[in-house]
Amino acid sequence: MGKAFIPEENGYLKGLGTVLSRLFTFAVTGAPRKHITLDQDATFIETEESGANWNYKGQKSYQALNTYCPQYDLVAGTRYGDGNVPPGWKQKEELERILHNLPGEVKGVSLRSDSAGYQTDLLTWCTEGKHSRFGYIPVGISCPVGEEFKKAVRAVPEEDWKPLCRAERNATTGGETNSVHPVQEWAEIVYVPTNLGRKKHGRDYRFLAVRERWDGLLSPQKGTTGRRENGGGSGSGFIPRRPALLHRSHPAS
């Protein structure tokens, strides 16, 4: 497999980083927003090069950890590495680098990530306001589904599950309206993981789960196992989708 490795940026990678940073700064300066969201996600770049390493999907690849901003539909920065580097490896350091390069017009930042970002040091650093410029950083991060989390989901009363609404564009007016997705529901989960619950006066985290109506058929596209006991929806005929951790309340002054 080889050792996980993030190479020092050469001139080409530094040049790409400069272009991305300046383009993002130009966009923010032209249409300033005080608060933005940074979405961090790793992308595999498949290759046949003999020196490339295998990723966890069994593919020879390199990897880019991209930081995307949906408000401007731009990549604010990227980190290049080998395919066998864990997707969340040194994610906090990469976030710090991106924050350092943000233009002065940005006054606040939220972080979104998949489960690779479910790391104690990253979560506590964001939610305890440790960044010198931005302080408290709200987070929305997918969480791993362990047995204790499954039990917590199963314990949710049926009446606590709510229809999941989504914004849809009106073809006539061009505006957005909220509509109910008929097959998905969400609920807040009572769950305190040991890695985030060690401090008596630590931050409170919210855990949400989404469940989806199951028709009893397997889905090859989604790789669904069809085993409801793995998911933990409390009602019959549902399977789980996208559990997430949220932290949106500002720390007390």
N, C-alpha and C positions, 0 to 999 in steps of 0.2 A: 504493500500500500504506500510506503514512503512516509516521511515525516511531514506533518502539516507545516506549511511554510507560506509566509507573506513576503514576497521579494521587495527590496527597496525600489522605489519608483525610479525608472530610468527617465531620460529626457522626454520620450514620447508620452509616457503615462503622466508625467508632470504637466506636459503641454495640454493633455486632455483635461486634467483637473483644472487648469487655469481657464480653459475655454468654458467648461461647465460653470465654474464659479462666476466668471464675468458675465456670462449669458444670464445666469440667475439674478445677479445684482442688477443688470440692465432691466430685467422684467419687473423686479420689485420697485426700482426707482421710478419706472414709468407708471406703475399702478400699485402704490404702496398698500400693504396690509399690515396691521399691527400684530396680528396673530396668525400663524401658519401651522400646518400639520406636516410632519416629516414621516414618511412611510419607508421603513427599512426592510429590504428583502434581498436574499441572495439568489442569483441566477446562474445556472450552469451553462458553460459554453463548451459544447462537445467538440472533440478533436481526435484526430488519428495520430498525433505526434507521439513518437516513441518515449519522449521524456515526460509526458503528461501522466498524472496520477488518477486513480479510480475514485469516483465519488461514491456516496452511500447508496446510490441507485444502481451501481454496477456499470457506470459509464466512464470512459476516459474523458476528462474535461479539465478546463480551467473554471474559475469562479469569479463573479463580480458581485460585491455587496453594494447594491444601489440604494441611494437615499432619494426618494421621489417626493415632490411637493404637489399634491392634487390641486391646490388653489391656483397654481400657475402652469400645471401640466408640464413640469420640467424636472429633470434630474439635477439635484443640487450638488451631488458628488458621487463618486464611485471608488471602490477599492478592489484591486485586482489581486487574485491569489490562485493557488493550486486547487484542483478539484477536491482533494481529500481534506481540505481545511473545513472544520465544523462550521456550518452556516452562521452561527452566532458568535464565533470566536472573536474576542476583542471588539465586540459591537459597541460597548460603551466608549472605547477610545475613538472609534470611527465617528460616533455621534458627536463627541467633543470636537473633533476636527471640523466637522460640518458646521457646528454651532459657531466656532471661531471665525469661519469665513462668511457668515451671514451678514448682510448689509445692515446699517444702523437703523433703517426704517422698521425692521422687525423687532418688536418689543416682547413677544411671547411665542412659545413653541409648544406643540403637543407631539407626542411620539406614538406611532402605530407600528406594530410588528407582528409577524407570525410567531409561532411558539419558540423559534430560535432565540427570540428576545426575552423569553421567560427566564431571566437570570437575576438572582438576588441582588448582586452588586449594581446592575443596571437599574432595576426597579427602585431600590432604596435611594440611589443617587439622584434619580429624577424626582421622586415624590418627597424627598426630604429637603429639596431646595438647595442642593449643594453646588449648582453651577453659579459662578461668580457674576455672570451677566443676566441670565434668564431666571435664576432661582428655581422655583417650583415648576416642574414640567409634567402636565397631565399625561397619562399613558392609557392606551387601549391595546392589549397584547393577548394573543391566543395562548391558552394554557394547556399543558399536557393533561391527558385524561388518565389518571391513575385510579386504582380501585377505590380509594377514599372519596375521590371526586364523583365517581359513579354512584356510590352509596348516597352522597349528598343530593345528587340529581334525582335519584329514585325516591328520596324522601319529600320532594316538593309536592304539595297538595295539588290535585288536579285543577282546582279553581284558581291557582296562582299562575297557570300558564296563560299567556296573552297572545292574541294574533300579532304576527310580525308585519308591520306596515313598511311600505317602501315608497319612495318618491317616483312618480311616473310623469312624463311630460305630456301635456295636453296637446294633441295634434292641431287643434283649432286655435287655441289662444297662445300656445308656446310656453305657457306657465307650467309650474309643477304642482301636482296634487298628491296627497297621501292616499294610497289604496292598500287594502288588506291582501296580503299574499295568503291564499286559502290553505296552503299545505304546510306552513311553517308557524311555529309558536316560540315564544321566548319566556324565560323566567329568571329571577335572581336566585342564586344558590347560596345557602348558608354553608360556608366552607372557609376554614382557616388553616392553610398549609403551615407546616412547622418552620419552613425556611423564611416565612414572612411574618410569623407570629411570635417571635422570640423576645420582642421588647414590650414591656408593660404599657408604655405610652407610645407605641409605634403607630404608623399610619393604618387607617382602615381601608381595605381593598374590597371592591365589589366584584363578584364573579357572576357572569351571566351564561346561560346555556340556550342554544337554539335546537329545537327538535323539528323533525320533518315527518309528515305523514308517510307511512310505508304501505305499499300496495301488496306486499308479500313476494314481490319479484326481485331477483338480484339485478344489480346494475353493473355491467362490466365496465362502463365508462368511469364509474365512481369507485369501483373496487369494493362495493358494499358486501359485507359478509352475510347480511341477513339475520344476524344474531342479535336480537334485541337486548339480551342480557349484557352485551358489551357496551351498550350505549346508555341505558339508564333513563329513558323517558318514562315518566310515571304512568302514562296512559297507554293503553294497548294500541298497536298499530303505528307507533312512532319510533324513529331512530334519531340519534343525536347529530347535530351539525354545529361546528365552529364554537366551542366553548371559549370564553374570553374573560380576561381580567381587566377591570377598569379602575382608574383612580382619577376622579375629577374634582374632588373637594379641595380647596386651598388649605394649606396648613395654617394652624392658628398662629397669630402674630405674638 
